[in-house]
């Protein structure tokens, strides 16, 4: 996942990096019947394989809605008073 940082006023938006936070959660849904792949953390290959197998078993089901969820965190930027408070563990 590409990390993007957007600065707005005194806050910074970035990817969530907390322990256990996935880079992304991937899933897919068949447009024809609504069947859904088991969501996976960080890797999308199992979801791609599921889509191929679903079409293999249902040859007319060929369109999928692919979903990728990512998580963000807003942190105080340089000069923001909350930055010092966070550093103190407040
Ligand atoms: Zn289907």
PDB file of the backbone (N, CA, C, O) and the ligand in Angstrom, with CONECT records:
HET     ZN  A 101       1
ATOM      1  N   UNK A   1       0.849  -1.189   0.000  1.00  0.00           N
ATOM      2  CA  UNK A   1       0.000   0.000   0.000  1.00  0.00           C
ATOM      3  C   UNK A   1       0.882   1.235   0.000  1.00  0.00           C
ATOM      4  O   UNK A   1       1.846   1.319   0.761  1.00  0.00           O
ATOM      5  N   UNK A   2       0.559   2.173  -0.836  1.00  0.00           N
ATOM      6  CA  UNK A   2       1.293   3.423  -0.881  1.00  0.00           C
ATOM      7  C   UNK A   2       0.819   4.322   0.237  1.00  0.00           C
ATOM      8  O   UNK A   2      -0.377   4.538   0.431  1.00  0.00           O
ATOM      9  N   UNK A   3       1.785   4.837   0.964  1.00  0.00           N
ATOM     10  CA  UNK A   3       1.418   5.730   2.059  1.00  0.00           C
ATOM     11  C   UNK A   3       1.249   7.128   1.494  1.00  0.00           C
ATOM     12  O   UNK A   3       2.123   7.637   0.793  1.00  0.00           O
ATOM     13  N   UNK A   4       0.125   7.738   1.802  1.00  0.00           N
ATOM     14  CA  UNK A   4      -0.138   9.095   1.369  1.00  0.00           C
ATOM     15  C   UNK A   4      -0.291   9.974   2.597  1.00  0.00           C
ATOM     16  O   UNK A   4      -1.013   9.634   3.534  1.00  0.00           O
ATOM     17  N   UNK A   5       0.380  11.081   2.585  1.00  0.00           N
ATOM     18  CA  UNK A   5       0.251  12.011   3.700  1.00  0.00           C
ATOM     19  C   UNK A   5      -0.321  13.315   3.170  1.00  0.00           C
ATOM     20  O   UNK A   5       0.222  13.922   2.247  1.00  0.00           O
ATOM     21  N   UNK A   6      -1.411  13.728   3.764  1.00  0.00           N
ATOM     22  CA  UNK A   6      -2.053  14.975   3.379  1.00  0.00           C
ATOM     23  C   UNK A   6      -2.023  15.876   4.593  1.00  0.00           C
ATOM     24  O   UNK A   6      -2.520  15.513   5.660  1.00  0.00           O
ATOM     25  N   UNK A   7      -1.450  17.032   4.434  1.00  0.00           N
ATOM     26  CA  UNK A   7      -1.396  17.961   5.556  1.00  0.00           C
ATOM     27  C   UNK A   7      -2.526  18.982   5.418  1.00  0.00           C
ATOM     28  O   UNK A   7      -2.696  19.628   4.384  1.00  0.00           O
ATOM     29  N   UNK A   8      -3.283  19.096   6.496  1.00  0.00           N
ATOM     30  CA  UNK A   8      -4.355  20.086   6.538  1.00  0.00           C
ATOM     31  C   UNK A   8      -4.242  20.780   7.872  1.00  0.00           C
ATOM     32  O   UNK A   8      -4.380  20.142   8.916  1.00  0.00           O
ATOM     33  N   UNK A   9      -3.994  22.067   7.861  1.00  0.00           N
ATOM     34  CA  UNK A   9      -3.806  22.837   9.087  1.00  0.00           C
ATOM     35  C   UNK A   9      -2.746  22.169   9.948  1.00  0.00           C
ATOM     36  O   UNK A   9      -1.610  21.991   9.508  1.00  0.00           O
ATOM     37  N   UNK A  10      -3.110  21.794  11.180  1.00  0.00           N
ATOM     38  CA  UNK A  10      -2.123  21.248  12.103  1.00  0.00           C
ATOM     39  C   UNK A  10      -2.258  19.749  12.300  1.00  0.00           C
ATOM     40  O   UNK A  10      -1.736  19.196  13.269  1.00  0.00           O
ATOM     41  N   UNK A  11      -2.939  19.105  11.407  1.00  0.00           N
ATOM     42  CA  UNK A  11      -3.138  17.667  11.543  1.00  0.00           C
ATOM     43  C   UNK A  11      -2.618  16.963  10.297  1.00  0.00           C
ATOM     44  O   UNK A  11      -2.611  17.527   9.203  1.00  0.00           O
ATOM     45  N   UNK A  12      -2.187  15.730  10.483  1.00  0.00           N
ATOM     46  CA  UNK A  12      -1.664  14.935   9.377  1.00  0.00           C
ATOM     47  C   UNK A  12      -2.501  13.667   9.239  1.00  0.00           C
ATOM     48  O   UNK A  12      -2.790  12.979  10.218  1.00  0.00           O
ATOM     49  N   UNK A  13      -2.872  13.386   8.020  1.00  0.00           N
ATOM     50  CA  UNK A  13      -3.630  12.166   7.736  1.00  0.00           C
ATOM     51  C   UNK A  13      -2.698  11.140   7.115  1.00  0.00           C
ATOM     52  O   UNK A  13      -1.988  11.432   6.152  1.00  0.00           O
ATOM     53  N   UNK A  14      -2.705   9.947   7.667  1.00  0.00           N
ATOM     54  CA  UNK A  14      -1.858   8.887   7.120  1.00  0.00           C
ATOM     55  C   UNK A  14      -2.489   7.533   7.343  1.00  0.00           C
ATOM     56  O   UNK A  14      -3.581   7.418   7.900  1.00  0.00           O
ATOM     57  N   UNK A  15      -1.789   6.518   6.902  1.00  0.00           N
ATOM     58  CA  UNK A  15      -2.275   5.160   7.089  1.00  0.00           C
ATOM     59  C   UNK A  15      -2.203   4.788   8.566  1.00  0.00           C
ATOM     60  O   UNK A  15      -1.288   5.210   9.273  1.00  0.00           O
ATOM     61  N   UNK A  16      -3.161   4.005   9.025  1.00  0.00           N
ATOM     62  CA  UNK A  16      -3.124   3.484  10.393  1.00  0.00           C
ATOM     63  C   UNK A  16      -1.963   2.497  10.497  1.00  0.00           C
ATOM     64  O   UNK A  16      -1.848   1.572   9.693  1.00  0.00           O
ATOM     65  N   UNK A  17      -1.113   2.703  11.489  1.00  0.00           N
ATOM     66  CA  UNK A  17       0.054   1.832  11.629  1.00  0.00           C
ATOM     67  C   UNK A  17       0.063   1.103  12.970  1.00  0.00           C
ATOM     68  O   UNK A  17       1.074   0.505  13.336  1.00  0.00           O
ATOM     69  N   UNK A  18      -1.043   1.143  13.705  1.00  0.00           N
ATOM     70  CA  UNK A  18      -1.102   0.464  15.003  1.00  0.00           C
ATOM     71  C   UNK A  18      -0.884  -1.030  14.831  1.00  0.00           C
ATOM     72  O   UNK A  18      -1.193  -1.604  13.786  1.00  0.00           O
ATOM     73  N   UNK A  19      -0.339  -1.655  15.886  1.00  0.00           N
ATOM     74  CA  UNK A  19      -0.119  -3.103  15.858  1.00  0.00           C
ATOM     75  C   UNK A  19      -1.425  -3.813  15.530  1.00  0.00           C
ATOM     76  O   UNK A  19      -2.468  -3.512  16.111  1.00  0.00           O
ATOM     77  N   UNK A  20      -1.366  -4.739  14.613  1.00  0.00           N
ATOM     78  CA  UNK A  20      -2.534  -5.524  14.262  1.00  0.00           C
ATOM     79  C   UNK A  20      -3.428  -4.899  13.216  1.00  0.00           C
ATOM     80  O   UNK A  20      -4.336  -5.558  12.708  1.00  0.00           O
ATOM     81  N   UNK A  21      -3.193  -3.643  12.881  1.00  0.00           N
ATOM     82  CA  UNK A  21      -4.018  -3.002  11.859  1.00  0.00           C
ATOM     83  C   UNK A  21      -3.584  -3.511  10.481  1.00  0.00           C
ATOM     84  O   UNK A  21      -2.407  -3.416  10.134  1.00  0.00           O
ATOM     85  N   UNK A  22      -4.511  -4.045   9.701  1.00  0.00           N
ATOM     86  CA  UNK A  22      -4.127  -4.527   8.378  1.00  0.00           C
ATOM     87  C   UNK A  22      -3.866  -3.363   7.418  1.00  0.00           C
ATOM     88  O   UNK A  22      -4.440  -2.284   7.566  1.00  0.00           O
ATOM     89  N   UNK A  23      -2.997  -3.596   6.436  1.00  0.00           N
ATOM     90  CA  UNK A  23      -2.805  -2.594   5.377  1.00  0.00           C
ATOM     91  C   UNK A  23      -4.101  -2.442   4.587  1.00  0.00           C
ATOM     92  O   UNK A  23      -4.425  -1.358   4.101  1.00  0.00           O
ATOM     93  N   UNK A  24      -4.827  -3.537   4.470  1.00  0.00           N
ATOM     94  CA  UNK A  24      -6.099  -3.506   3.766  1.00  0.00           C
ATOM     95  C   UNK A  24      -6.871  -4.782   4.016  1.00  0.00           C
ATOM     96  O   UNK A  24      -6.294  -5.819   4.343  1.00  0.00           O
ATOM     97  N   UNK A  25      -8.188  -4.697   3.858  1.00  0.00           N
ATOM     98  CA  UNK A  25      -9.038  -5.882   3.913  1.00  0.00           C
ATOM     99  C   UNK A  25      -9.679  -5.996   2.544  1.00  0.00           C
ATOM    100  O   UNK A  25     -10.345  -5.070   2.082  1.00  0.00           O
ATOM    101  N   UNK A  26      -9.477  -7.136   1.895  1.00  0.00           N
ATOM    102  CA  UNK A  26      -9.958  -7.340   0.533  1.00  0.00           C
ATOM    103  C   UNK A  26     -11.147  -8.284   0.528  1.00  0.00           C
ATOM    104  O   UNK A  26     -11.214  -9.233   1.310  1.00  0.00           O
ATOM    105  N   UNK A  27     -12.088  -8.003  -0.375  1.00  0.00           N
ATOM    106  CA  UNK A  27     -13.228  -8.886  -0.554  1.00  0.00           C
ATOM    107  C   UNK A  27     -13.793  -8.665  -1.949  1.00  0.00           C
ATOM    108  O   UNK A  27     -13.370  -7.760  -2.668  1.00  0.00           O
ATOM    109  N   UNK A  28     -14.746  -9.495  -2.317  1.00  0.00           N
ATOM    110  CA  UNK A  28     -15.406  -9.355  -3.613  1.00  0.00           C
ATOM    111  C   UNK A  28     -16.800  -9.932  -3.511  1.00  0.00           C
ATOM    112  O   UNK A  28     -17.078 -10.813  -2.697  1.00  0.00           O
ATOM    113  N   UNK A  29     -17.669  -9.410  -4.363  1.00  0.00           N
ATOM    114  CA  UNK A  29     -19.057  -9.873  -4.396  1.00  0.00           C
ATOM    115  C   UNK A  29     -19.448 -10.121  -5.843  1.00  0.00           C
ATOM    116  O   UNK A  29     -19.164  -9.310  -6.726  1.00  0.00           O
ATOM    117  N   UNK A  30     -20.102 -11.250  -6.073  1.00  0.00           N
ATOM    118  CA  UNK A  30     -20.595 -11.566  -7.405  1.00  0.00           C
ATOM    119  C   UNK A  30     -21.778 -10.645  -7.727  1.00  0.00           C
ATOM    120  O   UNK A  30     -22.731 -10.559  -6.953  1.00  0.00           O
ATOM    121  N   UNK A  31     -21.711  -9.969  -8.857  1.00  0.00           N
ATOM    122  CA  UNK A  31     -22.789  -9.067  -9.264  1.00  0.00           C
ATOM    123  C   UNK A  31     -24.055  -9.851  -9.611  1.00  0.00           C
ATOM    124  O   UNK A  31     -25.165  -9.361  -9.407  1.00  0.00           O
ATOM    125  N   UNK A  32     -23.891 -11.054 -10.130  1.00  0.00           N
ATOM    126  CA  UNK A  32     -25.032 -11.843 -10.596  1.00  0.00           C
ATOM    127  C   UNK A  32     -25.855 -12.422  -9.449  1.00  0.00           C
ATOM    128  O   UNK A  32     -27.083 -12.333  -9.462  1.00  0.00           O
ATOM    129  N   UNK A  33     -25.184 -13.019  -8.450  1.00  0.00           N
ATOM    130  CA  UNK A  33     -25.934 -13.728  -7.396  1.00  0.00           C
ATOM    131  C   UNK A  33     -25.702 -13.172  -5.994  1.00  0.00           C
ATOM    132  O   UNK A  33     -26.389 -13.572  -5.054  1.00  0.00           O
ATOM    133  N   UNK A  34     -24.751 -12.263  -5.839  1.00  0.00           N
ATOM    134  CA  UNK A  34     -24.509 -11.679  -4.524  1.00  0.00           C
ATOM    135  C   UNK A  34     -23.594 -12.486  -3.624  1.00  0.00           C
ATOM    136  O   UNK A  34     -23.336 -12.085  -2.489  1.00  0.00           O
ATOM    137  N   UNK A  35     -23.094 -13.624  -4.111  1.00  0.00           N
ATOM    138  CA  UNK A  35     -22.161 -14.412  -3.293  1.00  0.00           C
ATOM    139  C   UNK A  35     -20.945 -13.563  -2.956  1.00  0.00           C
ATOM    140  O   UNK A  35     -20.485 -12.761  -3.769  1.00  0.00           O
ATOM    141  N   UNK A  36     -20.423 -13.755  -1.719  1.00  0.00           N
ATOM    142  CA  UNK A  36     -19.298 -12.936  -1.276  1.00  0.00           C
ATOM    143  C   UNK A  36     -18.104 -13.801  -0.904  1.00  0.00           C
ATOM    144  O   UNK A  36     -18.243 -14.870  -0.310  1.00  0.00           O
ATOM    145  N   UNK A  37     -16.940 -13.314  -1.266  1.00  0.00           N
ATOM    146  CA  UNK A  37     -15.697 -13.980  -0.873  1.00  0.00           C
ATOM    147  C   UNK A  37     -15.451 -13.737   0.607  1.00  0.00           C
ATOM    148  O   UNK A  37     -15.885 -12.725   1.157  1.00  0.00           O
ATOM    149  N   UNK A  38     -14.756 -14.663   1.248  1.00  0.00           N
ATOM    150  CA  UNK A  38     -14.297 -14.455   2.618  1.00  0.00           C
ATOM    151  C   UNK A  38     -13.281 -13.315   2.603  1.00  0.00           C
ATOM    152  O   UNK A  38     -12.288 -13.393   1.879  1.00  0.00           O
ATOM    153  N   UNK A  39     -13.509 -12.259   3.385  1.00  0.00           N
ATOM    154  CA  UNK A  39     -12.537 -11.154   3.389  1.00  0.00           C
ATOM    155  C   UNK A  39     -11.168 -11.625   3.888  1.00  0.00           C
ATOM    156  O   UNK A  39     -11.074 -12.498   4.750  1.00  0.00           O
ATOM    157  N   UNK A  40     -10.121 -11.037   3.337  1.00  0.00           N
ATOM    158  CA  UNK A  40      -8.764 -11.374   3.768  1.00  0.00           C
ATOM    159  C   UNK A  40      -8.004 -10.105   4.145  1.00  0.00           C
ATOM    160  O   UNK A  40      -8.204  -9.048   3.547  1.00  0.00           O
ATOM    161  N   UNK A  41      -7.133 -10.223   5.143  1.00  0.00           N
ATOM    162  CA  UNK A  41      -6.271  -9.112   5.540  1.00  0.00           C
ATOM    163  C   UNK A  41      -5.014  -9.122   4.675  1.00  0.00           C
ATOM    164  O   UNK A  41      -4.376 -10.161   4.506  1.00  0.00           O
ATOM    165  N   UNK A  42      -4.669  -7.976   4.135  1.00  0.00           N
ATOM    166  CA  UNK A  42      -3.381  -7.698   3.506  1.00  0.00           C
ATOM    167  C   UNK A  42      -3.125  -8.355   2.146  1.00  0.00           C
ATOM    168  O   UNK A  42      -2.328  -7.839   1.363  1.00  0.00           O
ATOM    169  N   UNK A  43      -3.768  -9.453   1.856  1.00  0.00           N
ATOM    170  CA  UNK A  43      -3.512 -10.130   0.581  1.00  0.00           C
ATOM    171  C   UNK A  43      -4.814 -10.283  -0.193  1.00  0.00           C
ATOM    172  O   UNK A  43      -5.843 -10.664   0.367  1.00  0.00           O
ATOM    173  N   UNK A  44      -4.757  -9.985  -1.474  1.00  0.00           N
ATOM    174  CA  UNK A  44      -5.985 -10.089  -2.254  1.00  0.00           C
ATOM    175  C   UNK A  44      -6.033 -11.336  -3.133  1.00  0.00           C
ATOM    176  O   UNK A  44      -7.066 -11.636  -3.733  1.00  0.00           O
ATOM    177  N   UNK A  45      -4.908 -12.070  -3.212  1.00  0.00           N
ATOM    178  CA  UNK A  45      -4.873 -13.255  -4.067  1.00  0.00           C
ATOM    179  C   UNK A  45      -5.974 -14.258  -3.737  1.00  0.00           C
ATOM    180  O   UNK A  45      -6.616 -14.761  -4.660  1.00  0.00           O
ATOM    181  N   UNK A  46      -6.228 -14.576  -2.450  1.00  0.00           N
ATOM    182  CA  UNK A  46      -7.312 -15.540  -2.168  1.00  0.00           C
ATOM    183  C   UNK A  46      -8.670 -15.069  -2.694  1.00  0.00           C
ATOM    184  O   UNK A  46      -9.503 -15.884  -3.089  1.00  0.00           O
ATOM    185  N   UNK A  47      -8.885 -13.767  -2.697  1.00  0.00           N
ATOM    186  CA  UNK A  47     -10.157 -13.237  -3.201  1.00  0.00           C
ATOM    187  C   UNK A  47     -10.211 -13.369  -4.728  1.00  0.00           C
ATOM    188  O   UNK A  47     -11.259 -13.675  -5.298  1.00  0.00           O
ATOM    189  N   UNK A  48      -9.090 -13.138  -5.367  1.00  0.00           N
ATOM    190  CA  UNK A  48      -9.028 -13.307  -6.828  1.00  0.00           C
ATOM    191  C   UNK A  48      -9.268 -14.770  -7.203  1.00  0.00           C
ATOM    192  O   UNK A  48      -9.978 -15.067  -8.163  1.00  0.00           O
ATOM    193  N   UNK A  49      -8.667 -15.675  -6.435  1.00  0.00           N
ATOM    194  CA  UNK A  49      -8.850 -17.108  -6.699  1.00  0.00           C
ATOM    195  C   UNK A  49     -10.308 -17.486  -6.496  1.00  0.00           C
ATOM    196  O   UNK A  49     -10.872 -18.261  -7.268  1.00  0.00           O
ATOM    197  N   UNK A  50     -10.921 -16.924  -5.438  1.00  0.00           N
ATOM    198  CA  UNK A  50     -12.346 -17.196  -5.188  1.00  0.00           C
ATOM    199  C   UNK A  50     -13.192 -16.777  -6.394  1.00  0.00           C
ATOM    200  O   UNK A  50     -14.081 -17.516  -6.815  1.00  0.00           O
ATOM    201  N   UNK A  51     -12.914 -15.584  -6.952  1.00  0.00           N
ATOM    202  CA  UNK A  51     -13.691 -15.097  -8.093  1.00  0.00           C
ATOM    203  C   UNK A  51     -13.533 -16.031  -9.292  1.00  0.00           C
ATOM    204  O   UNK A  51     -14.506 -16.345  -9.977  1.00  0.00           O
ATOM    205  N   UNK A  52     -12.309 -16.465  -9.536  1.00  0.00           N
ATOM    206  CA  UNK A  52     -12.076 -17.382 -10.657  1.00  0.00           C
ATOM    207  C   UNK A  52     -12.811 -18.709 -10.443  1.00  0.00           C
ATOM    208  O   UNK A  52     -13.404 -19.259 -11.371  1.00  0.00           O
ATOM    209  N   UNK A  53     -12.762 -19.213  -9.200  1.00  0.00           N
ATOM    210  CA  UNK A  53     -13.447 -20.475  -8.905  1.00  0.00           C
ATOM    211  C   UNK A  53     -14.955 -20.295  -8.989  1.00  0.00           C
ATOM    212  O   UNK A  53     -15.664 -21.191  -9.447  1.00  0.00           O
ATOM    213  N   UNK A  54     -15.450 -19.142  -8.548  1.00  0.00           N
ATOM    214  CA  UNK A  54     -16.895 -18.892  -8.601  1.00  0.00           C
ATOM    215  C   UNK A  54     -17.368 -18.902 -10.052  1.00  0.00           C
ATOM    216  O   UNK A  54     -18.407 -19.485 -10.361  1.00  0.00           O
ATOM    217  N   UNK A  55     -16.617 -18.263 -10.939  1.00  0.00           N
ATOM    218  CA  UNK A  55     -16.983 -18.276 -12.356  1.00  0.00           C
ATOM    219  C   UNK A  55     -16.835 -19.680 -12.930  1.00  0.00           C
ATOM    220  O   UNK A  55     -17.628 -20.098 -13.774  1.00  0.00           O
ATOM    221  N   UNK A  56     -15.809 -20.411 -12.466  1.00  0.00           N
ATOM    222  CA  UNK A  56     -15.640 -21.785 -12.936  1.00  0.00           C
ATOM    223  C   UNK A  56     -16.847 -22.651 -12.608  1.00  0.00           C
ATOM    224  O   UNK A  56     -17.253 -23.496 -13.406  1.00  0.00           O
ATOM    225  N   UNK A  57     -17.420 -22.431 -11.420  1.00  0.00           N
ATOM    226  CA  UNK A  57     -18.588 -23.212 -10.998  1.00  0.00           C
ATOM    227  C   UNK A  57     -19.892 -22.659 -11.561  1.00  0.00           C
ATOM    228  O   UNK A  57     -20.886 -23.377 -11.673  1.00  0.00           O
ATOM    229  N   UNK A  58     -19.880 -21.367 -11.918  1.00  0.00           N
ATOM    230  CA  UNK A  58     -21.084 -20.673 -12.419  1.00  0.00           C
ATOM    231  C   UNK A  58     -20.662 -19.841 -13.634  1.00  0.00           C
ATOM    232  O   UNK A  58     -20.468 -18.630 -13.528  1.00  0.00           O
ATOM    233  N   UNK A  59     -20.521 -20.499 -14.785  1.00  0.00           N
ATOM    234  CA  UNK A  59     -19.883 -19.842 -15.939  1.00  0.00           C
ATOM    235  C   UNK A  59     -20.549 -18.548 -16.417  1.00  0.00           C
ATOM    236  O   UNK A  59     -19.927 -17.777 -17.147  1.00  0.00           O
ATOM    237  N   UNK A  60     -21.782 -18.297 -16.027  1.00  0.00           N
ATOM    238  CA  UNK A  60     -22.411 -17.030 -16.443  1.00  0.00           C
ATOM    239  C   UNK A  60     -22.182 -15.905 -15.425  1.00  0.00           C
ATOM    240  O   UNK A  60     -22.575 -14.764 -15.669  1.00  0.00           O
ATOM    241  N   UNK A  61     -21.554 -16.215 -14.297  1.00  0.00           N
ATOM    242  CA  UNK A  61     -21.281 -15.210 -13.265  1.00  0.00           C
ATOM    243  C   UNK A  61     -19.865 -14.680 -13.464  1.00  0.00           C
ATOM    244  O   UNK A  61     -18.900 -15.274 -12.982  1.00  0.00           O
ATOM    245  N   UNK A  62     -19.747 -13.575 -14.168  1.00  0.00           N
ATOM    246  CA  UNK A  62     -18.409 -13.106 -14.564  1.00  0.00           C
ATOM    247  C   UNK A  62     -18.073 -11.703 -14.101  1.00  0.00           C
ATOM    248  O   UNK A  62     -16.981 -11.204 -14.372  1.00  0.00           O
ATOM    249  N   UNK A  63     -19.002 -11.059 -13.404  1.00  0.00           N
ATOM    250  CA  UNK A  63     -18.728  -9.696 -12.936  1.00  0.00           C
ATOM    251  C   UNK A  63     -18.730  -9.660 -11.413  1.00  0.00           C
ATOM    252  O   UNK A  63     -19.567 -10.279 -10.756  1.00  0.00           O
ATOM    253  N   UNK A  64     -17.771  -8.920 -10.874  1.00  0.00           N
ATOM    254  CA  UNK A  64     -17.604  -8.851  -9.425  1.00  0.00           C
ATOM    255  C   UNK A  64     -17.390  -7.410  -8.983  1.00  0.00           C
ATOM    256  O   UNK A  64     -16.799  -6.595  -9.691  1.00  0.00           O
ATOM    257  N   UNK A  65     -17.885  -7.133  -7.804  1.00  0.00           N
ATOM    258  CA  UNK A  65     -17.529  -5.864  -7.162  1.00  0.00           C
ATOM    259  C   UNK A  65     -16.366  -6.174  -6.226  1.00  0.00           C
ATOM    260  O   UNK A  65     -16.527  -6.895  -5.241  1.00  0.00           O
ATOM    261  N   UNK A  66     -15.200  -5.627  -6.538  1.00  0.00           N
ATOM    262  CA  UNK A  66     -14.011  -5.842  -5.702  1.00  0.00           C
ATOM    263  C   UNK A  66     -13.933  -4.722  -4.674  1.00  0.00           C
ATOM    264  O   UNK A  66     -14.118  -3.550  -4.999  1.00  0.00           O
ATOM    265  N   UNK A  67     -13.656  -5.100  -3.432  1.00  0.00           N
ATOM    266  CA  UNK A  67     -13.626  -4.108  -2.351  1.00  0.00           C
ATOM    267  C   UNK A  67     -12.290  -4.174  -1.616  1.00  0.00           C
ATOM    268  O   UNK A  67     -11.780  -5.254  -1.318  1.00  0.00           O
ATOM    269  N   UNK A  68     -11.740  -3.013  -1.334  1.00  0.00           N
ATOM    270  CA  UNK A  68     -10.504  -2.910  -0.553  1.00  0.00           C
ATOM    271  C   UNK A  68     -10.717  -1.834   0.501  1.00  0.00           C
ATOM    272  O   UNK A  68     -10.888  -0.658   0.180  1.00  0.00           O
ATOM    273  N   UNK A  69     -10.706  -2.248   1.754  1.00  0.00           N
ATOM    274  CA  UNK A  69     -10.866  -1.292   2.857  1.00  0.00           C
ATOM    275  C   UNK A  69      -9.488  -0.959   3.411  1.00  0.00           C
ATOM    276  O   UNK A  69      -8.665  -1.848   3.622  1.00  0.00           O
ATOM    277  N   UNK A  70      -9.245   0.312   3.642  1.00  0.00           N
ATOM    278  CA  UNK A  70      -8.000   0.725   4.284  1.00  0.00           C
ATOM    279  C   UNK A  70      -8.350   1.584   5.497  1.00  0.00           C
ATOM    280  O   UNK A  70      -9.473   2.071   5.629  1.00  0.00           O
ATOM    281  N   UNK A  71      -7.391   1.754   6.357  1.00  0.00           N
ATOM    282  CA  UNK A  71      -7.635   2.452   7.620  1.00  0.00           C
ATOM    283  C   UNK A  71      -6.696   3.639   7.742  1.00  0.00           C
ATOM    284  O   UNK A  71      -5.518   3.557   7.394  1.00  0.00           O
ATOM    285  N   UNK A  72      -7.228   4.728   8.235  1.00  0.00           N
ATOM    286  CA  UNK A  72      -6.465   5.971   8.363  1.00  0.00           C
ATOM    287  C   UNK A  72      -6.361   6.364   9.818  1.00  0.00           C
ATOM    288  O   UNK A  72      -7.141   5.935  10.668  1.00  0.00           O
ATOM    289  N   UNK A  73      -5.384   7.183  10.069  1.00  0.00           N
ATOM    290  CA  UNK A  73      -5.239   7.798  11.390  1.00  0.00           C
ATOM    291  C   UNK A  73      -4.837   9.251  11.183  1.00  0.00           C
ATOM    292  O   UNK A  73      -3.991   9.559  10.344  1.00  0.00           O
ATOM    293  N   UNK A  74      -5.447  10.127  11.946  1.00  0.00           N
ATOM    294  CA  UNK A  74      -5.076  11.540  11.940  1.00  0.00           C
ATOM    295  C   UNK A  74      -4.228  11.803  13.179  1.00  0.00           C
ATOM    296  O   UNK A  74      -4.631  11.492  14.300  1.00  0.00           O
ATOM    297  N   UNK A  75      -3.063  12.374  12.964  1.00  0.00           N
ATOM    298  CA  UNK A  75      -2.160  12.666  14.079  1.00  0.00           C
ATOM    299  C   UNK A  75      -1.806  14.146  14.071  1.00  0.00           C
ATOM    300  O   UNK A  75      -1.835  14.788  13.022  1.00  0.00           O
ATOM    301  N   UNK A  76      -1.469  14.694  15.251  1.00  0.00           N
ATOM    302  CA  UNK A  76      -1.109  16.112  15.316  1.00  0.00           C
ATOM    303  C   UNK A  76       0.222  16.380  14.614  1.00  0.00           C
ATOM    304  O   UNK A  76       1.192  15.642  14.787  1.00  0.00           O
ATOM    305  N   UNK A  77       0.248  17.425  13.837  1.00  0.00           N
ATOM    306  CA  UNK A  77       1.459  17.798  13.103  1.00  0.00           C
ATOM    307  C   UNK A  77       2.376  18.621  14.006  1.00  0.00           C
ATOM    308  O   UNK A  77       2.013  18.990  15.123  1.00  0.00           O
ATOM    309  N   UNK A  78       3.568  18.895  13.492  1.00  0.00           N
ATOM    310  CA  UNK A  78       4.536  19.751  14.203  1.00  0.00           C
ATOM    311  C   UNK A  78       3.850  21.051  14.585  1.00  0.00           C
ATOM    312  O   UNK A  78       3.201  21.683  13.751  1.00  0.00           O
ATOM    313  N   UNK A  79       3.991  21.453  15.837  1.00  0.00           N
ATOM    314  CA  UNK A  79       3.401  22.709  16.285  1.00  0.00           C
ATOM    315  C   UNK A  79       2.005  22.569  16.862  1.00  0.00           C
ATOM    316  O   UNK A  79       1.492  23.510  17.468  1.00  0.00           O
ATOM    317  N   UNK A  80       1.383  21.418  16.689  1.00  0.00           N
ATOM    318  CA  UNK A  80       0.048  21.179  17.256  1.00  0.00           C
ATOM    319  C   UNK A  80       0.224  20.786  18.728  1.00  0.00           C
ATOM    320  O   UNK A  80       0.980  19.858  19.019  1.00  0.00           O
ATOM    321  N   UNK A  81      -0.451  21.465  19.665  1.00  0.00           N
ATOM    322  CA  UNK A  81      -0.292  21.155  21.101  1.00  0.00           C
ATOM    323  C   UNK A  81      -0.601  19.702  21.449  1.00  0.00           C
ATOM    324  O   UNK A  81      -0.041  19.166  22.405  1.00  0.00           O
ATOM    325  N   UNK A  82      -1.476  19.066  20.695  1.00  0.00           N
ATOM    326  CA  UNK A  82      -1.796  17.670  20.984  1.00  0.00           C
ATOM    327  C   UNK A  82      -0.593  16.757  20.759  1.00  0.00           C
ATOM    328  O   UNK A  82      -0.519  15.668  21.328  1.00  0.00           O
ATOM    329  N   UNK A  83       0.344  17.203  19.931  1.00  0.00           N
ATOM    330  CA  UNK A  83       1.538  16.388  19.669  1.00  0.00           C
ATOM    331  C   UNK A  83       2.334  16.182  20.957  1.00  0.00           C
ATOM    332  O   UNK A  83       2.789  15.076  21.248  1.00  0.00           O
ATOM    333  N   UNK A  84       2.493  17.255  21.716  1.00  0.00           N
ATOM    334  CA  UNK A  84       3.231  17.152  22.975  1.00  0.00           C
ATOM    335  C   UNK A  84       2.442  16.328  23.997  1.00  0.00           C
ATOM    336  O   UNK A  84       3.014  15.526  24.735  1.00  0.00           O
ATOM    337  N   UNK A  85       1.130  16.535  24.031  1.00  0.00           N
ATOM    338  CA  UNK A  85       0.297  15.769  24.953  1.00  0.00           C
ATOM    339  C   UNK A  85       0.365  14.281  24.631  1.00  0.00           C
ATOM    340  O   UNK A  85       0.443  13.450  25.537  1.00  0.00           O
ATOM    341  N   UNK A  86       0.336  13.942  23.343  1.00  0.00           N
ATOM    342  CA  UNK A  86       0.430  12.523  22.942  1.00  0.00           C
ATOM    343  C   UNK A  86       1.766  11.935  23.362  1.00  0.00           C
ATOM    344  O   UNK A  86       1.836  10.787  23.801  1.00  0.00           O
ATOM    345  N   UNK A  87       2.832  12.728  23.226  1.00  0.00           N
ATOM    346  CA  UNK A  87       4.171  12.256  23.575  1.00  0.00           C
ATOM    347  C   UNK A  87       4.277  11.956  25.074  1.00  0.00           C
ATOM    348  O   UNK A  87       5.036  11.080  25.489  1.00  0.00           O
ATOM    349  N   UNK A  88       3.508  12.693  25.873  1.00  0.00           N
ATOM    350  CA  UNK A  88       3.503  12.469  27.328  1.00  0.00           C
ATOM    351  C   UNK A  88       2.584  11.316  27.718  1.00  0.00           C
ATOM    352  O   UNK A  88       2.558  10.898  28.876  1.00  0.00           O
ATOM    353  N   UNK A  89       1.838  10.809  26.751  1.00  0.00           N
ATOM    354  CA  UNK A  89       0.922   9.707  27.026  1.00  0.00           C
ATOM    355  C   UNK A  89      -0.373  10.168  27.644  1.00  0.00           C
ATOM    356  O   UNK A  89      -1.083   9.376  28.263  1.00  0.00           O
ATOM    357  N   UNK A  90      -0.695  11.448  27.485  1.00  0.00           N
ATOM    358  CA  UNK A  90      -1.928  12.009  28.065  1.00  0.00           C
ATOM    359  C   UNK A  90      -3.137  11.576  27.261  1.00  0.00           C
ATOM    360  O   UNK A  90      -4.263  11.946  27.592  1.00  0.00           O
TER     361      UNK A  90
HETATM  362 ZN    ZN A 101     -22.444 -15.622  -8.599  1.00  0.00          ZN
END
